[in-house]
Every structure is written in C-alpha cells, then in structure tokens.
Amino acid sequence: MTQAKRRRYRLLAPLVYLAALILLLEEWLWDIGTRVGAVIARWPPVREFDTRIRALPPYWALGAFALPAVLLFPVKLLALIAIANGHPVTGVLVILLAKIGGAAAVTRLYSLTLPSLLTLAWFARWHAVFMAFKDKWVGKLKGTLAYQRTSRTAFALRERLRRAVKAFRRRGRGGRHSMRPTRILRRFAAMWRARRR
C-alpha cells in the first residue's frame, strides 16, 4: 500500500465506520418495523385498512407511502427544539420512537403499496435503479473490515444485553419484589373495591 493510499484510508476509515453503524441501525430498525407491523396487522381493523391500502390506485398509493415521512417531520423538528432547549433525553427518546414508528409504518406501507407503485413505469424504473445502486454499495460496505468489526461488536453487545435481561428476570423471580404485574393489579383492584364499600 502506497503512502497516499494509506493516508486516504486513514481519512476515510471513520466515515466507513460511521456508514457501517448507520447501515446496522437501519437494518435493525427495518427488522423491528417489520415485526411491529406484523403484530399490528393481526388486529382486525388494521387488516381491513391493509386491504384498502392494497386496493389504492398508483398515485394514491404513492401518497400513502410518503405520508409517514410527512407526518413525522414536525415530530422530529419538535424533538430537535426540545434538545436545543435543554431537554436532550426527551428529544432523543422522541427521535428514537419516531424512527421506530416510522420504520414500522414505512415497512408495512412499502410491502402493501409496492405492487401498485410498480405499475407506474417511471417508479418501476427508478426503483430498479435505486435497488441496484443500494445493493452494490451495501455489498461493498459489508465487504469492508470496518463493517465486519462493527457488526461483530454490535452482535456481542446485543448478546450481552440479552444475557443481562435473562439474568435480571431470573434474579427477579426469587426475590420478595418478584410479584408479577397481574398480581399487583389484582391486589390494587381488591384494595380499590374495599375502599369503595
């Protein structure tokens, strides 16, 4: 490796790591969005809504697909204002919830509206171009050492968190504070009824 290539690698390495983190976050959000959408889709009113979305004509489907981005923009703006006014935790939590909610809505709407949208010639052409471009660059990024290291680190953190949650649940079962939420609610309801008598 020449001196110029080494220098360029050092300059670009942080950007590659940042791109790897963003890609992992987007994949994680897309996965959560798919799961949340599948759970919500089991509810009968949502199933009826899904049927109506699938039946939309192409340009109406395009509007429905763009709707979450339009609706979430003011929420994200308010979150940034909250951060600027000294409420960083609230702002970050709102942005995270908006991202997860937006990912759930977009993944669901994407799967519902795509067949209708692909009937538009210009959309089908640009969709194919975008998907080819995305697949090419995501493939290149996944082949980098930065992505592989970041992916391994994220997987290890996820496993540690999963083990910590399991240990916390196991520890909570045996202690005196291990009452299930339903038992607590039953006791609260019994106390409430006793007071009303």
C-alpha positions in Angstrom: 0.0 0.0 0.0 1.5 3.4 -1.0 1.8 6.3 1.3 -1.1 8.2 -0.5 -3.4 5.2 -0.2 -2.6 4.8 3.4 -3.3 8.4 4.1 -6.6 8.2 2.2 -7.5 5.1 4.1 -6.9 6.8 7.5 -9.0 9.8 6.4 -11.9 7.6 5.1 -11.9 5.0 7.9 -14.0 7.0 10.3 -16.6 7.6 7.6 -16.7 3.9 6.7 -17.2 3.0 10.4 -20.0 5.7 10.6 -21.6 4.3 7.4 -21.4 0.8 8.9 -23.1 2.0 12.1 -25.8 3.7 10.1 -26.4 0.6 8.0 -26.6 -1.6 11.1 -29.0 0.8 12.7 -31.2 1.0 9.6 -31.3 -2.8 9.3 -32.2 -3.1 13.0 -35.0 -0.5 12.6 -36.3 -2.2 9.5 -36.3 -5.5 11.3 -38.2 -4.0 14.3 -40.5 -2.2 11.9 -41.4 -5.5 10.1 -42.0 -7.3 13.4 -44.2 -4.4 14.8 -46.1 -4.2 11.5 -46.8 -7.9 11.5 -48.1 -7.8 15.1 -50.3 -4.8 14.4 -51.6 -6.4 11.2 -53.2 -9.2 13.2 -55.7 -6.7 14.6 -59.0 -6.9 12.5 -59.5 -3.2 11.9 -55.8 -3.0 10.7 -56.4 -6.0 8.4 -59.3 -4.1 6.8 -57.2 -1.0 6.5 -54.4 -3.1 4.8 -56.9 -4.4 2.3 -57.9 -0.8 1.4 -54.3 0.3 1.1 -53.6 -2.6 -1.3 -56.6 -1.6 -3.5 -55.4 2.0 -3.9 -54.6 3.3 -7.4 -50.9 4.0 -8.0 -50.8 7.7 -7.3 -52.9 7.4 -4.1 -50.6 4.5 -3.1 -47.6 6.9 -3.6 -49.3 9.4 -1.4 -49.9 6.8 1.3 -46.3 5.6 1.1 -45.0 9.2 1.5 -47.4 10.0 4.4 -45.2 8.7 7.3 -42.3 10.9 6.3 -44.5 14.0 6.0 -46.3 13.3 9.4 -43.1 12.5 11.3 -41.1 15.6 10.1 -42.9 18.0 12.6 -42.3 15.5 15.4 -38.6 15.3 14.7 -38.5 19.1 14.5 -40.1 19.4 17.9 -37.6 16.9 19.3 -34.7 19.0 18.0 -36.3 22.1 19.6 -36.6 20.1 22.9 -32.9 19.2 22.6 -31.9 22.8 21.9 -34.0 24.0 24.9 -32.2 21.8 27.4 -34.2 18.5 27.2 -31.8 16.2 25.5 -33.2 12.9 26.9 -36.7 13.8 25.9 -35.6 14.9 22.4 -33.5 11.8 21.8 -36.3 9.5 23.0 -38.9 11.2 20.8 -36.5 10.9 17.8 -35.9 7.2 18.6 -39.6 6.5 18.9 -40.3 8.4 15.7 -37.7 6.4 13.9 -39.1 3.1 15.2 -42.7 4.1 14.5 -41.7 5.5 11.1 -39.8 2.3 10.2 -42.8 0.2 11.2 -45.1 2.4 9.1 -42.8 2.5 6.1 -42.0 -1.2 6.0 -45.7 -2.0 6.2 -46.7 0.6 3.6 -43.8 -0.4 1.4 -45.0 -4.0 1.3 -48.6 -3.0 0.8 -48.2 -0.3 -1.9 -45.2 -1.8 -3.9 -47.3 -3.8 -6.3 -49.5 -0.8 -7.1 -46.5 1.5 -7.3 -44.6 -0.8 -9.7 -47.4 -0.3 -12.3 -46.1 3.3 -12.7 -43.4 3.0 -15.4 -41.2 5.8 -14.0 -41.4 4.5 -10.5 -40.6 0.9 -11.6 -37.5 2.2 -13.5 -36.2 4.4 -10.6 -37.0 1.7 -8.1 -34.9 -0.8 -10.0 -32.0 1.8 -10.4 -32.2 2.6 -6.7 -32.3 -1.1 -5.6 -29.3 -1.9 -7.9 -27.3 1.1 -6.6 -28.2 0.2 -2.9 -27.3 -3.5 -3.3 -24.0 -2.6 -4.9 -22.9 -0.2 -2.2 -24.3 -2.2 0.7 -22.4 -5.2 -0.7 -19.2 -3.2 -0.9 -19.7 -1.8 2.6 -20.4 -5.3 4.0 -17.2 -6.4 2.5 -15.1 -3.9 4.4 -13.2 -4.7 7.6 -14.9 -1.8 9.3 -18.4 -3.2 8.7 -17.3 -6.7 9.9 -15.7 -5.3 13.1 -18.8 -3.1 13.8 -21.1 -6.0 13.1 -19.2 -8.3 15.4 -19.2 -5.6 18.1 -22.9 -4.9 17.7 -23.7 -8.6 17.9 -21.6 -9.1 21.0 -23.3 -6.1 22.7 -26.7 -7.5 21.7 -25.8 -10.9 23.2 -24.6 -9.3 26.4 -27.8 -7.3 26.7 -29.9 -10.4 26.1 -27.9 -12.3 28.8 -28.2 -9.4 31.3 -32.0 -9.2 30.7 -32.3 -13.0 31.2 -30.2 -12.8 34.4 -32.3 -9.9 35.7 -35.5 -11.8 35.0 -34.2 -14.9 36.8 -33.0 -12.9 39.8 -36.3 -11.2 40.0 -38.3 -14.4 40.2 -36.9 -15.5 43.6 -36.9 -12.2 45.5 -39.6 -10.6 47.5 -40.1 -7.9 44.8 -40.8 -10.5 42.1 -44.6 -10.3 42.1 -46.0 -10.4 38.6 -47.7 -7.3 37.3 -51.1 -9.1 37.1 -50.8 -9.9 40.9 -50.0 -6.3 41.6 -53.0 -5.2 39.6 -55.3 -7.7 41.3 -54.2 -6.5 44.7 -54.7 -2.9 43.7 -58.2 -3.7 42.4 -59.1 -5.5 45.6 -57.9 -2.5 47.7 -59.9 -0.2 45.5 -63.0 -2.3 45.9 -62.5 -2.4 49.7 -62.3 1.4 49.9 -65.4 1.9 47.9 -67.5 -0.3 50.2 
